[in-house]
Amino acid sequence: MAGSSRTAIYAALVGNSLIAVTKFIAASVSGSAAMFSEGIHSVVDSGNQVLLLYGLKRAQKPADAEFPFGHGKEVYFWSFVVAILIFGLGAGISLYQGFSHLNHPEPLGDLTLNYVVLGLAIAFEGGALWVAVREFNKSRAGQSVMAAVRSGKDPSLFVVVFEDSAAMLGLVVALVATFLYQTTGNILFDAGASICIGLILAGTAAWLAYEAKGLLIGESAAPETVSAIKALVSADDRVLAVNELITLHMGPSDIIVTMSVDFVDGIDSSVVEAAVTELNQAIKALDPNIRRVFVEVERTSDHHPAIPVDPTAPVGDTR
């Protein structure tokens, strides 16, 4: 998964870096607010990709005394920072430019370079989006796009898909607005395009922040993984009942499993120790992302669940 993320991020970074400067040059020649907003968009996206790569690198740091469960959530934190930057810088500046040109309209200059730059940008962004979608499709394993985003634990991958999709939509808006201004001479089309680009970025940022928030707080493993763990433990002859099973993603590839188990009465401590060891190994074998398993031996009558039990909810459903 990390390799797929990096492939998509590098492709997006190259695409944004190649076109960012030319957008600003075109904006300075034409005076277009929409083109300036697109330049800001590319700069913000390039910075975002650097932050995502930094987050992926930090997430690989091993556990230590200060962070005993590792640094896997670094990628979640930096994904949230990316959403803030898209909203604060990308959307904020684009909206400001649009409203500023509405209040103080000025005719635009030569738009030839705008068309050239927008055409190149669509080509580069389209290539980056194709790579991001290809890598994202590999990871969603037949799920719908929305289901894959909701259940995905590697935000760096769908962040790039969202960013590139927003970039393509913004480019189309800027291209249409440039054509309409050139056809009608109405500056409102250019200013309106800048506002529209700002709204696209604000919507993208809000959606990314929402998805990153759940991961940052701590989401459980996929329901099918939780169900498989519970079935495996419950099937053991030495287990009387699984009182509670809690899983937590500490990173895209780092799952913690903790459970309260009631063992059959009358077995001695050596049998319980052997059972815990064997269950630990078997659970880790279910999913290579399961790194730690903690088993609490407890009678069902003495157990007080940390999470209120909803009898109608699927196993592992925390939403």
Steps between C-alpha positions, in 0.01 A plus 500: 500500500777743587661440160172579323464816706847620412452429130183710491655779709816523291295513180285781643804689628671490162182611322436791734861616508527502120202728456490726811751761377348523153158568653636800686675624186176472304311675783748790501468542122119478483404632844256209536375431853406147399851428373655648816272278710614201298862596569428512873320167466809337345735644762277379784468155341879474455552588866236248597675221315825582679317484835342164411840356408639635826211341690559162334868517591430599861241222532773241435700598809521208744338504842702646787458575869314824433275355227464130591241435228708658225445805282244360256249778569743760363352441154153571639617824663668629184195408293294719731754782462465464122124552529558815708747637245263434209224686683707783648735577214345352187135579562561819698726670244286389206185641658681823588625539144157437357317749720780754457461488121123525538538821701778643282454356149775560247521375140733207444808503278612249237342162577706291257741386771204413724375249244846346458557470873153362570541243222836387640361499853207279397747260336729483806218486754319241290809279503541541876130427557521188283789368713319586825175334389688192377675458836177572690311239296763241594433563867120502500463131408164520325342747742319808377704820507308643795520173695874479434551856626290437810678173586847599376770538765765661276383859453803602296361307204146639486627849593693505173196373306284774650765768442556402138127475433448848645793627293352363177161650579661835580692497171182432305327787680792735424508393134125551452513836678790617283309408185180668622686819593673510162166446326292747703752739655321460835754499785244331727582167338865522608420617853224243533739224392742597778215483753388166359855361529507618861173322574629180336809512721294577812274200432799274437670617819186445708460145370868416557490644851193289580667180379834577669329583830368148552839348426677747727265430792534125446289271281454129545620237255270397217186318620598183316835497682329545837249224417781263398685563827190441709413182310853365540511562875144379563573173317779412745388221738678669790295821459162531665416847365648810341380776730628789292715552192647839413727581207678824416695624200819670619592552135405370155691177563496477880202345682476444875263230630387489862242260638344372820466121496326265743679164497344168593483443874733246654799533266830593664714804430741316270212410266380860501852623423529257210159605369588869512829437318337291229210742453744788476687327217182392323347848512815658356494243221151621397629839389864611459397846622419367848811587698395464865244281677404546866283240673337572837385190687171585670176331603200618300314589819783733605540674165384856444521590128677823411273544198119483541377196306253567219335163418393627156850610392727270296805367681773763497273783386603816691342759272 
